[in-house]
C-alpha cells in the first residue's frame, strides 16, 4: 500500500495534462542537479525554453551544478558572473545552502547579514510576528518605539527566526526597526497596522491569490498588491512551484529566488502574510499522498521546509498531526484556512482527514464572527475542472457532508475562498436546506499558464486575460454587514465587482 500511495503522488506528474504547465527552465535544471543528472541539467539550461529567469539565474544554476560536483573553482567563476549579470548578492548565502556552503566567501563583496525578509504575519489586534533569514545564526530584535523585542535565528531552522510582538493598541499603524546582533539593518523596517478589535470593528481589506509561478517580468504583481494597502494577504498554494518533494535542494532554491525578489520583500515587509500549500509546493501535480502521517517518507520533511519559510500563526496539529491548517480573526471576520493535501485520500473519500475535519467543524461551530470565511487551496464549485478529481469534485461526499452540516448547525455568514484554477472567478453553489454558498476563486498571480473560464450554472463572472488577484473589502459596521469582492489585474485595473450582504447568508 505504501508503494502504491507513492506511485499515485509521483506518477500523476507524468500523466496529468497540465503537469508541466508551470515548469520553468532553471527550476527544472535544479531538479536534475538534485538527482545527480548534471549533463541533462546543462542540456536543459542550454535549451532556452521559456519561462526563463534570465542569464543571471542560469549562471547561478550552473554554479550550483558545479558545486554539486565539487568543482569549486569553476563554480566560483560562475557565481561571480551571475553577480555581474545582476544576481542579488544574498542569493549566494541563501538557498540551497547544502550546495552554497561549499562556495568560498567572495572577497570584497561580503554577503549581507539580512538574507530574506523581513516578513510580517500572524496579525492580531495587539501585535504581529516578524520572520527573517540571516546569513548566519544571529540575535535578532525588533524596535517599536522604545520597546525592544528579541529573538534569534539558528541553523536548525535554516537560519530563520520569528520575533513575536504583542501589547500594542488595536487598529493602529506601527513601524518596527530590525536589528541583527544589535546593529540596525538598512532596509529592515516593517510596517503594519494591528487588526481592529472584534467589539469595535472597522472596514478593512484583505487580498488573496494563488498560482505564483516564477516569471520575472510579472514579479511586479507584488507591488500592485501592495499599492492597494490590504490589511493582510492570503497566498493559497502553488506559491513557489518546487514540484520536487523528495529533494530539499529544489525546494530551498524555489523559496530563495522568490524571497530574494525586491518586489516580494516590499510587499511582505508591509503586509501580513498568511499561507497554505497546494500540490506544486507540497508534492507534485494533482498529488494524492494518502492518509498516513509519515508515508510517503518526504511528507514531514516538506512540512518542515514549509514552516521554515512562512510566518503562520500555526501549522496544522503540530508534530503529532502535521499540516498547514489554522484559523485567525481580523476584527469580527473569521478566516479558516484548510490543508487540502497532506491527508488527501481518494480511497477513503477524504481531502481533510479525520483530525483536520474534527478541528474544522469544532472551529466553525464555535465561531461568533459576523463573516466566516472557509479558505481552501482548491475550489468547492462543481464541474470546473472537467473529469478531474483534484478539486472538491473528487470528494463529493465530504463536500456534501460539510455543506449539509452548515445548515444542520444553523451556521450563518459563511462564504468560500479558493485558488488552483489559473484565473479569477466568482461563483455560487446551491446548498439546499441552508443558503447558496458564494465562492471567490483566484489563482493566477504570476503564472504563465492560463485556464479557460468554465461556464457553469453558478458562474457570476470569470476573468483570465492576464495575471490577477482578488480583494475582499469588509464592512461590518452597518445594519447589514457586507463584503465587496473586487477582481484586479496585475496592472491595478478593476474588472469586476460584487457586493455580498450578510442578509444573503442567512438560513431560510
Buried (B, 14 or more C-beta within 10 A) or exposed (E): EEEEBBEBBBBBBEEBEEBEBBBBBBBBBBBBBBBEBBEBBBEBBEEEEEBBBBEBBBBBBBBBBBBBEEBEEBBBBBBBBBBEBEBBBBBBBBBBBBBBEBBEEBEEEEBBBBBBBBBBBBBBBBBBBBBBBBBBBBBBBBBBEEEEBEBBBEEEBBBBBBBBBEEBEBBEEBEBBBBBBEEEBEEBBBEBBBBBBBEEBBBBBBBBBBBBBBBBEBBBBBBBBBEBEBBBBBBBBBBBBBBBBBBBBBBBBBBBBBBBBEBBBBBBBBBBBBBBBBBBBBBBBBBBBBBBBEBBEBBEBBBBBBBBBBBBBBBBBEEEBBBBBBBBBBBBBBBBBBBBBBBBBEEBEBBBBEBBBEBBBEBBEEBEBBBBBBBBBBBBBBBBBEEBBBBBBBBEEBBEBBBBBBBEEEBBBBBBBBBBBBBBBBBBBEBEEBBBBBBBBBBBBBBBBBBEBBEBEBBBBBBBEEBBBBBBBBBBBEEEBBBBBBBBBBEEEEBBBBEBEBEBBEEE
